[in-house]
Amino acid sequence: MTTDPRLAADAGLALPVTDPVLADRLAVRLVKVEQQLAEHVRSRAPFITEAASHLMEAGGRRFRPLLVLLAAEAGETPDSDEVVRAACVVELTHLASLYHDDVMDEAALRRGADSANARWDNHIAILTGDFLFSKSSELTAALGADAVLVQANTFTRLVEGQILETVEPGPGEDPLGHYLDVVAGKTGALIATSARYGAHFGGASREVEEALTTYGEIVGAAFQLGDDILDVASDSTASGKTPGTDLRQGVPTLPVLMARASTDPADARLLELLDSDLGDDALHAEALALLRRHPAMDAARAYVVARAEEAKALLGVLPHGPVRAALEAFADVVATRSG
C-alpha cells in the first residue's frame, strides 16, 4: 500500500525536529523507507512474509532510520538512494533483534501485539529474526565493503551485548561497568551506526561522520539509561507504564546498581529488599518507595545529563542550523525525560 507523503508529514517524527521545512523533508523520505521496508521483508514463501512483517506492521517510531535521514542532512547528498537503503538496513537489524529479544525474555507482547514467539513459537521467532538479519546483510552488501565491515562490527557488538545481559559480572568486575557495556552493545552500537551511515552516505566530511557516530553511541545509550530511571520514577498515569517493572523482575538498572554500591548502614533494608523476591506486591512497593528516595536516583539522573551534554559537545563540528538544533534537542530530551 502506498502512503501519501502529506499524511506522513503530518504524523509527527520520533526526533524533536522543530524546523517545518526539515521536518517535511524527513517525513517524505521516511515514507520511502517504509515502502522499501515492506518490500524487503517479502519472501517467496507467504508464511515467511507474514512472520517477517508481523512486528513491522505493529508499528514503532522508526527512530533509527530517522536518525540516518537526519544525519544525512549534514552532508551534500542527503536525498541519495544509498541513504534510504542504509535507513532500511538499520531498521531491519533492529527488528531482527526484537524477535530474538522476545524469545530471550519470553515476552508475550511487543508494540501492543502478540510477539512472534507467542503467536507462533520460539523456533519461528528465531528463524524470522535470522531472516531479517540476512535481508539487512543483502542490503548492506549493496552499500559497499566499508558498510559491510561497519555492519559486521555492529552486529558483533549487538550480540555481545545480548549475551552479556544474560551472565553475571565476572569475579572482581564492576557490576555497573558490566551493565554499561551491555547497554553500549545492545542499544548504543546500532544507534551509532545509524548516525554513521547517514553522515557517510549523505556525503558529510570524515570529521562530521566520526563526530556523529560518537554522538549516536552516547545519546543512544543514555536514552536507555533514562528508561531505567523512568522505570522507578514514573507515574503510571502519566507514563502509561507500570512503575518498577524492571525492579520486580530483578533486572539490573542504573539506579539499582548505584544503590547497590552504597555502604551506608541506613540502606540495609533497601539492599535486603533488592536481594529478595519482589514478586510480592507489598515488598515491591516498599522497595520502590525506598529507591525513589535514595540518592542513587539523583546520581543516575546526573550521569544521564552528563552523557547528554557530552553528546551535544560533539555537535560543534556542525554549523548552526535546523540539523544541529534537532540533534541538540534530542540530547536535551534524553537529559530531561529522566528528571
VEXNUSE-462348 format. One record per residue: z, y, x of N, C-alpha, C in turn; residue in one letter. Coordinates in steps of 0.05 Angstrom, whole numbers, padded with zeros to 5 digits, always signed. Example, Ala and Ser with C-alpha at 12.3 -4.5 7.8 and 13.67 -1.06 7.14 Angstrom:
# VEXNUSE-462348
+00156-00114+00264+00156-00090+00246+00156-00066+00264A
+00142-00045+00257+00143-00021+00273+00157+00001+00258S
***
This chain:
# VEXNUSE-462348
+00000-00024+00017+00000+00000+00000+00000+00025+00018M
-00017+00044+00012-00019+00069+00027+00001+00089+00016T
+00015+00102+00035+00035+00121+00027+00024+00149+00030T
+00028+00166+00011+00019+00194+00012+00036+00209+00033D
+00024+00220+00054+00038+00234+00075+00056+00257+00063P
+00047+00269+00041+00063+00291+00030+00090+00280+00020R
+00090+00256+00009+00115+00244+00000+00133+00239+00023L
+00122+00229+00045+00139+00224+00069+00151+00250+00080A
+00135+00271+00079+00145+00297+00090+00168+00307+00073A
+00168+00300+00048+00190+00310+00030+00214+00292+00031D
+00212+00269+00044+00233+00248+00042+00256+00253+00061A
+00253+00271+00081+00274+00275+00100+00271+00256+00123G
+00282+00263+00146+00280+00248+00171+00307+00239+00180L
+00307+00218+00196+00332+00208+00206+00344+00225+00228A
+00328+00242+00240+00337+00261+00260+00339+00289+00249L
+00357+00306+00259+00360+00333+00247+00339+00352+00257P
+00315+00350+00245+00293+00368+00252+00292+00390+00231V
+00298+00414+00240+00300+00437+00221+00275+00453+00220T
+00258+00451+00241+00233+00467+00240+00214+00453+00221D
+00205+00467+00200+00189+00454+00179+00162+00444+00189P
+00150+00459+00207+00123+00450+00217+00126+00424+00233V
+00146+00423+00251+00151+00399+00266+00159+00376+00248L
+00176+00381+00229+00185+00360+00210+00161+00348+00195A
+00143+00365+00185+00120+00356+00171+00102+00339+00189D
+00099+00348+00214+00082+00334+00233+00093+00306+00238R
+00119+00305+00242+00132+00279+00248+00130+00260+00224L
+00135+00272+00200+00135+00256+00176+00107+00243+00171A
+00086+00258+00176+00059+00248+00172+00054+00225+00192V
+00062+00229+00217+00058+00208+00237+00075+00183+00231R
+00099+00188+00219+00116+00165+00213+00103+00148+00191L
+00087+00160+00174+00072+00145+00154+00053+00126+00168V
+00040+00135+00189+00022+00118+00204+00037+00094+00216K
+00061+00100+00226+00077+00079+00237+00084+00058+00216V
+00092+00067+00192+00098+00049+00170+00074+00032+00163E
+00051+00044+00161+00027+00030+00153+00020+00008+00174Q
+00023+00016+00200+00016-00004+00221+00037-00026+00223Q
+00062-00019+00218+00083-00040+00218+00077-00061+00197L
+00069-00052+00174+00062-00071+00152+00040-00091+00161A
+00022-00081+00177+00000-00098+00187+00010-00117+00209E
+00027-00106+00226+00036-00121+00250+00054-00145+00242H
+00067-00144+00220+00085-00166+00212+00070-00188+00196V
+00044-00184+00193+00028-00204+00178+00022-00228+00196R
+00023-00251+00183+00016-00276+00196-00006-00290+00180S
-00019-00309+00192-00039-00325+00176-00025-00342+00155R
+00002-00346+00159+00018-00362+00140+00033-00343+00122A
+00028-00343+00096+00041-00325+00077+00072-00326+00079P
+00083-00350+00083+00112-00351+00084+00123-00336+00108F
+00110-00338+00131+00119-00323+00154+00117-00293+00149I
+00096-00284+00136+00093-00256+00130+00116-00247+00112T
+00122-00263+00092+00145-00257+00074+00171-00254+00089E
+00176-00273+00106+00202-00272+00121+00202-00249+00141A
+00180-00244+00154+00179-00222+00174+00179-00195+00161A
+00170-00193+00136+00170-00167+00122+00197-00162+00108S
+00214-00182+00107+00238-00181+00090+00256-00157+00097H
+00264-00154+00122+00282-00132+00129+00268-00106+00130L
+00243-00106+00138+00228-00081+00139+00225-00069+00112M
+00220-00085+00092+00217-00075+00065+00244-00068+00052E
+00266-00077+00064+00292-00070+00054+00300-00041+00061A
+00284-00028+00078+00289+00000+00085+00297+00004+00113G
+00313+00023+00118+00321+00031+00145+00312+00059+00151G
+00325+00072+00170+00319+00100+00175+00296+00104+00194R
+00287+00083+00208+00266+00085+00228+00273+00105+00249R
+00298+00105+00257+00308+00124+00277+00293+00121+00303F
+00290+00097+00313+00278+00092+00339+00249+00101+00340R
+00232+00092+00321+00204+00103+00322+00203+00133+00319P
+00221+00144+00303+00221+00173+00300+00227+00187+00327L
+00246+00175+00342+00252+00186+00368+00228+00185+00387L
+00212+00163+00385+00188+00161+00400+00170+00185+00393V
+00166+00190+00368+00148+00211+00359+00158+00238+00367L
+00185+00242+00366+00196+00268+00374+00194+00272+00404L
+00200+00252+00419+00199+00255+00449+00170+00260+00457A
+00151+00248+00443+00123+00253+00449+00115+00282+00447A
+00129+00297+00430+00124+00326+00426+00130+00342+00452E
+00143+00329+00471+00149+00343+00496+00125+00342+00515A
+00104+00327+00507+00081+00324+00524+00056+00338+00512G
+00033+00332+00524+00008+00345+00517-00007+00330+00495E
-00001+00304+00492-00016+00287+00473+00003+00273+00453T
+00018+00288+00438+00037+00275+00420+00025+00259+00397P
+00000+00264+00391-00013+00250+00369-00031+00227+00378D
-00027+00217+00403-00044+00196+00413-00038+00170+00399S
-00058+00152+00398-00054+00126+00386-00032+00110+00400D
-00030+00114+00426-00010+00099+00442+00018+00106+00433E
+00023+00131+00425+00049+00139+00416+00057+00124+00390V
+00038+00122+00372+00044+00107+00347+00048+00078+00353V
+00032+00066+00371+00035+00038+00378+00062+00034+00391R
+00071+00052+00408+00097+00049+00421+00119+00051+00401A
+00116+00068+00381+00136+00070+00359+00138+00044+00344A
+00116+00030+00340+00117+00004+00327+00131-00017+00345C
+00126-00015+00371+00139-00034+00390+00169-00033+00387V
+00180-00009+00388+00209-00007+00388+00221-00015+00361V
+00207-00009+00339+00218-00016+00313+00216-00046+00309E
+00194-00059+00318+00192-00088+00315+00214-00102+00332L
+00219-00091+00356+00240-00102+00373+00267-00099+00359T
+00272-00076+00348+00297-00072+00333+00300-00090+00310H
+00279-00093+00294+00280-00111+00270+00285-00139+00279L
+00272-00148+00300+00276-00175+00310+00305-00180+00318A
+00317-00160+00330+00345-00163+00339+00364-00165+00314S
+00357-00152+00292+00373-00153+00268+00374-00182+00257L
+00351-00195+00257+00351-00223+00247+00370-00240+00264Y
+00369-00237+00290+00387-00252+00307+00416-00244+00304H
+00421-00218+00301+00448-00208+00297+00461-00220+00272D
+00445-00221+00251+00456-00232+00226+00463-00261+00228D
+00449-00276+00244+00456-00304+00248+00482-00306+00264V
+00484-00290+00285+00508-00290+00301+00533-00281+00285M
+00529-00261+00268+00551-00250+00252+00556-00266+00226D
+00539-00284+00220+00540-00299+00195+00539-00279+00171E
+00523-00258+00174+00522-00237+00154+00507-00247+00129A
+00516-00238+00106+00503-00245+00081+00485-00223+00071A
+00490-00198+00080+00474-00176+00071+00464-00159+00094L
+00441-00147+00091+00431-00128+00111+00415-00107+00095R
+00423-00082+00098+00409-00060+00084+00409-00064+00054R
+00431-00075+00044+00434-00078+00015+00420-00102+00003G
+00406-00117+00020+00391-00141+00011+00402-00166+00024A
+00396-00189+00013+00404-00214+00027+00393-00214+00055D
+00410-00222+00074+00400-00226+00101+00381-00250+00101S
+00364-00252+00122+00345-00274+00123+00359-00300+00124A
+00381-00302+00139+00395-00327+00142+00408-00335+00115N
+00416-00315+00099+00427-00321+00073+00406-00329+00053A
+00383-00316+00055+00361-00322+00036+00348-00348+00042R
+00344-00354+00068+00332-00379+00076+00353-00396+00091W
+00352-00395+00117+00373-00408+00133+00372-00397+00162D
+00390-00406+00179+00392-00395+00206+00366-00401+00222N
+00355-00425+00218+00330-00431+00233+00308-00412+00227H
+00304-00406+00201+00283-00388+00193+00288-00360+00204I
+00313-00351+00203+00320-00325+00212+00315-00322+00242A
+00324-00342+00258+00320-00341+00287+00290-00341+00294I
+00275-00359+00281+00247-00361+00288+00231-00336+00278L
+00240-00324+00256+00228-00299+00247+00233-00277+00267T
+00257-00276+00277+00264-00256+00298+00246-00261+00323G
+00242-00286+00330+00225-00292+00353+00196-00284+00348D
+00187-00288+00323+00160-00280+00315+00157-00249+00319F
+00177-00234+00310+00175-00205+00312+00176-00196+00342L
+00193-00210+00357+00193-00203+00386+00166-00208+00398F
+00153-00230+00390+00126-00236+00401+00106-00216+00393S
+00107-00206+00368+00089-00186+00359+00093-00160+00374K
+00118-00153+00380+00123-00129+00396+00112-00132+00424S
+00113-00156+00434+00102-00161+00461+00072-00159+00462S
+00059-00168+00441+00030-00165+00439+00022-00136+00440E
+00036-00120+00424+00031-00091+00423+00036-00078+00450L
+00058-00086+00463+00065-00075+00489+00043-00080+00510T
+00032-00104+00509+00011-00111+00528-00013-00092+00526A
-00018-00083+00502-00040-00064+00498-00034-00036+00509A
-00008-00031+00515+00000-00006+00526-00001-00005+00556L
-00005-00028+00569-00008-00029+00598+00015-00043+00612G
+00011-00048+00638+00030-00063+00654+00057-00049+00656A
+00056-00023+00659+00081-00008+00662+00099-00011+00637D
+00086-00009+00614+00100-00012+00589+00112-00041+00586A
+00096-00060+00595+00106-00088+00594+00132-00091+00610V
+00132-00079+00634+00156-00081+00651+00179-00067+00637L
+00175-00044+00626+00196-00029+00612+00207-00046+00589V
+00189-00058+00573+00197-00074+00550+00213-00099+00559Q
+00204-00111+00581+00218-00135+00591+00246-00128+00600A
+00249-00105+00614+00275-00097+00623+00293-00090+00599N
+00281-00077+00579+00296-00070+00555+00306-00095+00540T
+00288-00114+00538+00294-00139+00524+00317-00154+00539F
+00315-00154+00565+00336-00167+00582+00363-00154+00576T
+00364-00128+00576+00389-00114+00572+00400-00118+00543R
+00381-00118+00524+00389-00123+00496+00402-00150+00493L
+00390-00171+00504+00400-00198+00502+00426-00200+00518V
+00427-00189+00541+00452-00189+00557+00475-00177+00541E
+00469-00154+00527+00490-00141+00511+00499-00159+00489G
+00480-00173+00476+00488-00191+00454+00505-00214+00463Q
+00498-00225+00487+00513-00247+00498+00541-00238+00506I
+00542-00215+00520+00568-00205+00529+00587-00199+00506L
+00576-00192+00483+00592-00186+00460+00607-00211+00451E
+00597-00235+00457+00609-00260+00448+00630-00271+00467T
+00632-00259+00491+00651-00271+00511+00673-00250+00517V
+00695-00261+00525+00718-00244+00533+00712-00232+00561E
+00724-00209+00567+00722-00199+00594+00733-00218+00615P
+00721-00219+00638+00730-00237+00659+00757-00229+00671G
+00769-00247+00687+00795-00240+00699+00793-00215+00716P
+00811-00197+00711+00811-00172+00725+00791-00151+00716G
+00774-00159+00696+00754-00140+00686+00767-00121+00665E
+00760-00096+00666+00769-00076+00647+00757-00082+00620D
+00773-00087+00599+00762-00093+00573+00745-00070+00562P
+00754-00045+00567+00738-00022+00557+00711-00021+00572L
+00712-00025+00598+00687-00025+00613+00668-00047+00603G
+00679-00070+00597+00663-00092+00587+00650-00084+00560H
+00666-00072+00543+00655-00064+00517+00633-00042+00520Y
+00637-00023+00538+00617-00003+00542+00591-00015+00552L
+00593-00036+00568+00569-00050+00577+00555-00063+00554D
+00570-00074+00535+00558-00086+00511+00543-00065+00496V
+00555-00042+00491+00543-00021+00475+00518-00010+00489V
+00520-00007+00515+00497+00003+00531+00473-00016+00528A
+00479-00042+00528+00457-00061+00526+00446-00064+00498G
+00464-00068+00479+00456-00073+00452+00444-00049+00438K
+00454-00025+00444+00446-00001+00430+00431+00019+00448T
+00443+00025+00470+00432+00046+00487+00405+00040+00499G
+00400+00014+00506+00376+00007+00521+00351+00013+00505A
+00350+00004+00480+00326+00007+00464+00322+00036+00456L
+00343+00051+00451+00340+00079+00445+00330+00095+00469I
+00339+00087+00493+00329+00099+00518+00299+00093+00520A
+00291+00069+00514+00263+00062+00516+00246+00077+00495T
+00258+00082+00472+00244+00097+00452+00237+00125+00462S
+00256+00138+00475+00252+00165+00486+00232+00163+00509A
+00235+00143+00526+00216+00140+00549+00188+00136+00540R
+00183+00118+00521+00156+00113+00511+00144+00138+00499Y
+00160+00152+00483+00149+00176+00471+00140+00197+00492G
+00158+00202+00511+00151+00222+00532+00127+00212+00548A
+00127+00187+00556+00106+00177+00573+00079+00177+00559H
+00077+00166+00535+00051+00164+00522+00044+00191+00508F
+00063+00209+00506+00057+00235+00496+00047+00254+00518G
+00047+00244+00543+00036+00260+00565+00055+00279+00577G
+00081+00274+00575+00101+00291+00588+00102+00286+00618A
+00114+00304+00633+00117+00300+00662+00137+00278+00668S
+00136+00268+00692+00154+00247+00700+00183+00257+00698R
+00188+00282+00705+00214+00294+00704+00225+00293+00676E
+00208+00301+00657+00216+00301+00629+00221+00273+00619V
+00203+00254+00627+00206+00227+00618+00233+00215+00627E
+00240+00220+00652+00265+00209+00663+00289+00222+00649E
+00288+00248+00644+00310+00261+00631+00314+00251+00603A
+00292+00248+00588+00294+00239+00560+00303+00210+00559L
+00295+00194+00579+00304+00166+00579+00335+00165+00582T
+00345+00180+00600+00374+00181+00604+00388+00193+00580T
+00376+00213+00568+00386+00225+00544+00389+00204+00522Y
+00367+00188+00518+00367+00167+00498+00389+00147+00503G
+00392+00139+00528+00413+00119+00535+00440+00129+00527E
+00446+00154+00534+00473+00165+00530+00478+00170+00500I
+00460+00184+00487+00464+00192+00460+00464+00167+00441V
+00447+00147+00448+00446+00123+00432+00472+00107+00433G
+00483+00104+00457+00509+00090+00460+00531+00107+00446A
+00530+00133+00450+00551+00150+00438+00550+00149+00407A
+00527+00146+00396+00525+00143+00367+00539+00118+00357F
+00536+00096+00372+00550+00071+00365+00580+00075+00368Q
+00589+00089+00388+00617+00093+00393+00629+00111+00371L
+00612+00130+00361+00621+00146+00338+00625+00129+00313G
+00609+00108+00310+00613+00089+00288+00640+00076+00290D
+00648+00070+00315+00674+00057+00319+00696+00074+00309D
+00694+00100+00314+00715+00119+00305+00715+00121+00275I
+00691+00123+00263+00688+00125+00234+00699+00101+00220L
+00697+00078+00233+00708+00053+00220+00738+00056+00215D
+00751+00070+00233+00780+00074+00230+00786+00099+00212V
+00772+00121+00218+00780+00146+00207+00767+00153+00179A
+00746+00139+00172+00731+00147+00149+00746+00142+00123S
+00740+00158+00103+00749+00155+00076+00727+00139+00061D
+00734+00117+00049+00714+00100+00036+00699+00116+00015S
+00712+00135+00002+00699+00150-00019+00677+00168-00007T
+00683+00179+00017+00663+00197+00029+00642+00182+00044A
+00649+00160+00057+00630+00146+00074+00615+00124+00061S
+00625+00113+00039+00613+00091+00026+00619+00064+00039G
+00635+00065+00060+00642+00040+00074+00672+00034+00071K
+00679+00009+00075+00707+00002+00073+00720+00008+00100T
+00740+00025+00101+00753+00032+00127+00765+00008+00140P
+00764+00007+00166+00777-00014+00181+00764-00041+00180G
+00738-00042+00174+00725-00068+00172+00725-00082+00199T
+00718-00068+00220+00719-00080+00247+00747-00088+00255D
+00766-00071+00247+00794-00077+00253+00803-00103+00240L
+00796-00106+00215+00803-00130+00200+00791-00155+00213R
+00766-00152+00223+00752-00175+00234+00759-00180+00263Q
+00776-00163+00275+00783-00167+00303+00761-00159+00322G
+00743-00142+00314+00721-00133+00331+00732-00111+00350V
+00729-00114+00376+00739-00093+00394+00722-00068+00391P
+00734-00045+00388+00720-00020+00386+00733+00000+00405T
+00721+00023+00408+00731+00043+00427+00760+00051+00422L
+00767+00060+00398+00795+00069+00394+00815+00045+00397P
+00807+00022+00388+00825-00002+00391+00830-00008+00420V
+00809-00008+00436+00812-00015+00464+00828+00007+00479L
+00824+00032+00471+00840+00053+00483+00869+00051+00475M
+00875+00043+00451+00902+00039+00442+00915+00016+00456A
+00899-00005+00460+00910-00029+00474+00918-00023+00503R
+00906-00002+00515+00913+00005+00542+00939+00020+00544A
+00951+00026+00522+00976+00041+00522+00999+00025+00533S
+01017+00039+00548+01041+00026+00558+01066+00039+00546T
+01062+00056+00525+01084+00069+00512+01099+00049+00494D
+01125+00046+00499+01141+00027+00482+01139+00033+00452P
+01133+00058+00445+01131+00065+00417+01107+00052+00403A
+01089+00041+00420+01065+00029+00409+01068-00001+00405D
+01092-00011+00409+01096-00040+00408+01087-00052+00382A
+01094-00039+00360+01086-00050+00334+01056-00051+00330R
+01043-00029+00338+01013-00029+00335+01001-00051+00352L
+01010-00054+00376+00999-00075+00394+01004-00103+00382L
+01027-00106+00370+01033-00131+00357+01014-00137+00334E
+01009-00116+00319+00990-00119+00296+00962-00125+00306L
+00953-00112+00327+00926-00116+00337+00922-00144+00347L
+00944-00157+00354+00942-00185+00364+00946-00205+00341D
+00949-00195+00317+00955-00213+00294+00930-00216+00276S
+00933-00232+00256+00911-00236+00237+00913-00214+00216D
+00893-00196+00217+00893-00173+00199+00878-00178+00173L
+00874-00204+00167+00863-00211+00141+00882-00205+00118G
+00908-00204+00125+00928-00197+00105+00926-00167+00099D
+00924-00160+00074+00919-00132+00066+00941-00113+00075D
+00966-00122+00072+00989-00105+00079+00989-00099+00110A
+00985-00120+00125+00985-00117+00155+00961-00100+00163L
+00939-00104+00150+00915-00088+00157+00920-00059+00151H
+00931-00053+00128+00937-00025+00121+00957-00012+00140A
+00977-00027+00149+00996-00017+00168+00983-00011+00195E
+00967-00029+00204+00953-00026+00230+00934-00002+00228A
+00920+00001+00206+00901+00023+00203+00916+00050+00203L
+00938+00051+00190+00954+00076+00189+00964+00083+00216A
+00975+00063+00231+00985+00069+00258+00963+00077+00277L
+00940+00064+00275+00918+00071+00293+00907+00099+00287L
+00906+00106+00262+00896+00133+00255+00913+00155+00267R
+00939+00150+00270+00958+00170+00281+00960+00168+00311R
+00947+00148+00323+00951+00143+00352+00934+00162+00369H
+00944+00170+00392+00929+00188+00410+00902+00176+00418P
+00899+00150+00415+00873+00137+00422+00850+00148+00406A
+00856+00157+00381+00835+00168+00364+00824+00194+00376M
+00842+00212+00384+00833+00237+00397+00819+00231+00424D
+00829+00211+00438+00817+00204+00464+00789+00194+00460A
+00785+00177+00439+00759+00166+00433+00740+00189+00425A
+00749+00207+00408+00732+00229+00400+00724+00246+00424R
+00743+00251+00442+00738+00268+00465+00717+00254+00483A
+00719+00228+00485+00699+00213+00501+00671+00216+00489Y
+00669+00213+00463+00642+00215+00450+00631+00243+00453V
+00648+00263+00449+00640+00291+00452+00630+00296+00481V
+00644+00286+00500+00636+00290+00528+00609+00277+00534A
+00605+00253+00522+00579+00240+00526+00557+00255+00513R
+00562+00266+00490+00541+00282+00476+00534+00307+00492A
+00554+00320+00503+00549+00343+00520+00534+00336+00545E
+00540+00313+00556+00525+00303+00579+00495+00299+00572E
+00491+00288+00548+00463+00284+00539+00449+00310+00536A
+00462+00330+00523+00450+00356+00519+00442+00370+00545K
+00459+00366+00565+00454+00380+00591+00428+00370+00603A
+00419+00346+00597+00395+00335+00608+00370+00349+00596L
+00373+00362+00573+00351+00374+00559+00342+00401+00572L
+00355+00409+00593+00347+00433+00607+00319+00432+00618G
+00308+00408+00621+00280+00406+00631+00260+00414+00610V
+00268+00416+00585+00250+00424+00564+00252+00454+00558L
+00229+00466+00550+00231+00494+00542+00246+00497+00516P
+00257+00520+00512+00270+00525+00486+00248+00524+00464H
+00255+00511+00442+00236+00509+00420+00245+00487+00401G
+00229+00481+00381+00237+00462+00360+00244+00434+00370P
+00229+00424+00390+00234+00397+00400+00261+00396+00414V
+00266+00414+00432+00292+00414+00446+00315+00419+00426R
+00310+00437+00406+00331+00442+00386+00338+00417+00370A
+00317+00401+00363+00322+00377+00348+00338+00357+00364A
+00331+00354+00390+00346+00335+00407+00375+00344+00411L
+00378+00370+00415+00405+00381+00418+00421+00377+00392E
+00408+00381+00370+00422+00378+00344+00431+00349+00339A
+00414+00331+00348+00423+00303+00345+00447+00297+00362F
+00448+00307+00386+00472+00303+00403+00496+00316+00390A
+00492+00339+00377+00514+00353+00363+00524+00335+00340D
+00505+00323+00325+00513+00305+00303+00530+00282+00314V
+00522+00271+00336+00537+00249+00348+00566+00258+00355V
+00568+00283+00365+00594+00293+00373+00612+00300+00349A
+00600+00309+00327+00616+00319+00305+00622+00298+00284T
+00604+00278+00281+00607+00259+00259+00633+00242+00262R
+00644+00241+00286+00668+00225+00290+00693+00243+00289S
+00688+00269+00284+00711+00287+00284+00728+00286+00259G
***
